[in-house]
Amino acid sequence: MSHRQMIVLCVAAFLGGVVGGAFSTQFLFPRSVEAQKPNGVNAEEFLLLDARGNARAGLGLDGNGEVGLVLRSKDGDRTLTLSPDEPSVIKLVDRGGRMLWGAP
């Protein structure tokens, strides 16, 4: 292979990589990011984890599309939930699921 052929091959490989990269980002990847506002974040669930990786707080949607905010105590014994879609909008339950306090 001559020096000229090597240069042509390198230039063709470079241009093919650039064109292929541009093509793949424009046509092959979904455009779900465009639905977000420039200073916003879209998600179905947000979790706040402690240093051990345990979920201590969460904001999200359940399987029925109902929204809720959940706050869990450090030891995990008590959970405070806020959900406008539940009969008791605010409730405090223990680990066993027994309601300690609730407000309509």
N, C-alpha and C positions, 0 to 999 in steps of 0.2 A: 504494500500500500504506500502510495507516495505521500509526501508532506501535504500537498494540496488536497488530496482525498481525505486525509486525516482531519484537516481543518474544516472541510465541508461536512464531514460526519459529526464532528463536535458541535458545529453551529446548528446542524439539523437536530441533533439530540437535545440541545439547549432549547431551541424554539419549540420542539415537540413537547418538552416538559412544561414550558410556560403556557402554551396553548392548552395542553391537557389539564393542567391545574386550574386554569381559568374556566375551562369548560366544566370540569367536575364541580367546582364551587357554585357555578351559576345554574346548572341544570340538574345535577344529581342529588343535591342535598335538599331536605325539606326547608321551607321558609317560615317555620313557626316563630322564629325570633322576631320577625317583622310585626307580629301582633302585639309585641310589648312596646310600652311607651319608653322613651329614652331614659327616663329616670324612675322606671317602675320595674317590678318583678312579678311575673305570673307563675303561679304554681297551684297545685291542688292541696298541698300540705306543707306546713312549716313545722319543724321540730327544733326544740332547744334541748341540747344534750349536756349532761354534766361531764366531769373529767373522766368518769368511768364508762361513758357511752350510754348511760341510762337516760331515757326520755323524761324530762322534767316538765316540759310544757309543749303543747302542740296546738296548732290552729289548722283546721282542715275541713274537708267534706267527707261524710261517711258514704257507704254504698248506695244510700237513697238520695244523695245529693244534699243532705242536711248539713248545715255549717255548725261548727262547735269549737269552743276554746277549752282546753284541758290543762289544769295545773296540778302537779303531783308533788307531795311533800318529799323532803329529802330522804326519809326512810321508806317511802312508798306506801305508808299506811293510810294516808288520806288523799283523796282526789277531789278537786273542785272543778265542776264543769259548768259551762255557760253555753246554752244552746236555745235560741229563740224558737226552734222547731219542736222542742220537748215540752211535755205538760208542765214539769217543774223547770222553769227557765234556768235557775241557779240551784245547784245541789252539791252537797258535800257528802261523800260516801267513804266508808272504810274499805280495807283491802278485801273483805268478804262480799262487798256490794251492798251492805246495809246503809241506808240513807241516814246520816247524822243530822242533816239540816237541809231544808229546801225552801225555795221561795217561788211563788207562781209568777 
